[in-house]
Amino acid sequence: MLMTGFRDRAGSPAARLVSVLSTAGFAIAGGSGAAFLLTLVSLVIAEEARPDVAAALDAAGRAGIGITSVAIIAGIAIGCVLRGPAGVLRTRQLVRAAAEEPERPAPAADRALLERDAHPFGMFVGFSIFWLSIGGLALLLMLLALGEGAGSAVEPNAEDVPFLIATAVLGGLLAADVVGLIVLRRVVAAWREEAARARWEPAARTRAAAADVARRPPERARTPRPVERALGLVADWSRRLCGVLLGLGGAVFILGVFIRQPGRFAERREFDETGDAGLAIIQTAAAVLLGSGLVLLVIWVLSALAADSARVRAQLAHADAGTASPEYAEMRAALHADAPMLRVAHILLGLGGGAAPLLLLLPVFAEVDSLGLPGWAAPASLAGFALGLVLLWITHDRTAAIRTRLRAGWAPGDIDPPAPAKTTRRRRTRIPASLSIL
């Protein structure tokens, strides 16, 4: 198979591992956020539908909210902290590639990591500032509480030990954050110096683009296959209807709760048979709308996954034929898209990362033996999370392989070149693939 001058390179094992763990951290945060909202909604539903069991579930609900809140912060911290090292490892790989293959430049999307002004530690800096402000306020309040306790005549007891440990841990984390920000300046300076050595010469990029222009097949719009179009329509309409039904269902549910109890501290209203029947209709309508929205959500995810898979297979077959190249917009989208397996990996990571902390820690902190779920629920969530990590690891190689085949058949050149280092007020325009040699 004829290869282009530009080469897509999969991440090195070290860079891939750090990137996978960073993505897993964000998935834990997203899944825990969904679990947080689900816990709140469950408490509201229990208080409305089953007031007799709402008091018993209150302790478990409060513990669940605390667990998911900590999991959200921990997941964001893991994702933001590891994003920087992943960029550094990727930079080192490109440095070696520039030295070993000076005539095989990386595509513009990879070179943007080296040529942009921003460094890969931006997320870490943002999270550090957020953590210093929120964590510093929490530490101040905890120290004030300790000061009031020390000034009182009450003797400290064993119940104060967890609070003291939490205060010390929080103070240590804040101190480590400050040290990290101080050290970061030297790390960024070293990264910029290293990134400067990985920039391919403009002449090499010009020669690679000229080779693609010389052998590129004639441009012809690719007609999507019927299955591809049908799956795309199903995914599009299910996504729209899903949002509408979930929004309406949530609004109707809140309306029913407000009619029964206008405020948290307001007295619960009691109605006659006609009023109860009308309220039951509202609750049933909310349940139907929310249930239908969840069904459409599943249909949307599955149809979008199937549509992406059908599209990638059709594009690979079109590129392997080598008789025509599609329009610039499709080439650009295809060469910047990830393998369809990535969607499955994100779903598994989100479900497992959101359910596992809740299922494993809730019985410990809420002192409940069961949540009404089978005993294999927690191991299944961990297994799903582990499977998501494996799929995410495989996706890196799969994505590079797909892009390599597309480049070999379409010869797109240096598609989507990065913006110049010094920008002006002029509006930036995209350079078509046919003019990428200029």
FENJO-V992395 format. One line per field, one symbol per residue. psi: psi as a letter, one per 20 degrees, with the letter a starting at -180 (. if undefined). burial: I if it has 9 or more other C-alpha atoms within 8 Angstrom, else O. A space follows every 10 residues. Layout:
psi: ???
burial: ???
This chain:
psi: ppqrhqpppq qrgghgghgg hghhghhggg hhgghghhgg hhggghhghm hhihhhiggh gghhggghgh hgggghgggh hihghghghh ghghghhhhh mhjmqqrhhh hhhhirhqrj jghggghggg hhgghggghg hhhhhhghhh irjppqahii ghggghgggg hhghghgggg hghhghgggh ghhhhhijoq qhhhhggghh hghhjprqpp ppoqqggggg hggggghhgg hgggghgggg ghghggghgg ohrhjqqpqp rahgghghhh gghggggggg ghhhghgggg gghhghgggh gggghghghh hkhqqarggg ggghijqrqh hhggghgggg gghhhghghh hghghilqhq jjqrhjgghh hhghgghhgg hhghhggggh gghghghhhh mibmqmqrqq goqaiqppqp oqhijih.
burial: OOOIIIIIOO IIOOIIIIII IIIIIIIIII IIIIIIOOII OOIOIIIOOI IOIIOOIIII IOIIIOIIIO IIIIIIIIII IIIIIIIIII IIIIIIIIOO OIOIIIIIIO IIIIIOOOII IIIIIOIIOO IIOOIIOOIO OIIOOOOOOO OOOOOOOOOO OOOOOOIOOI IOOIOOIOOO IOOOOOOIOO IIOIIOOIII OOOIIIIIII IIIOOIIOOO OOOOOOOIIO IIOIIIOIIO IIIIIIOIII OIIOOIIIOI IOOOOOOOOO OOOOOIOOIO OIIOIIIIII OIIIOIIOII IOIIIIIIII IIOIIIOIII OIOIIIIOOO IIOOOOOOII IIOIIIIIII IIIIIIIIII IIIOOIOIOO OOOOOOIIOO IIIIIIIIIO IIIOIIIIII OIIIIIIIII IIIIIIIOOO OOOOOOOOOO IOIOOIIO
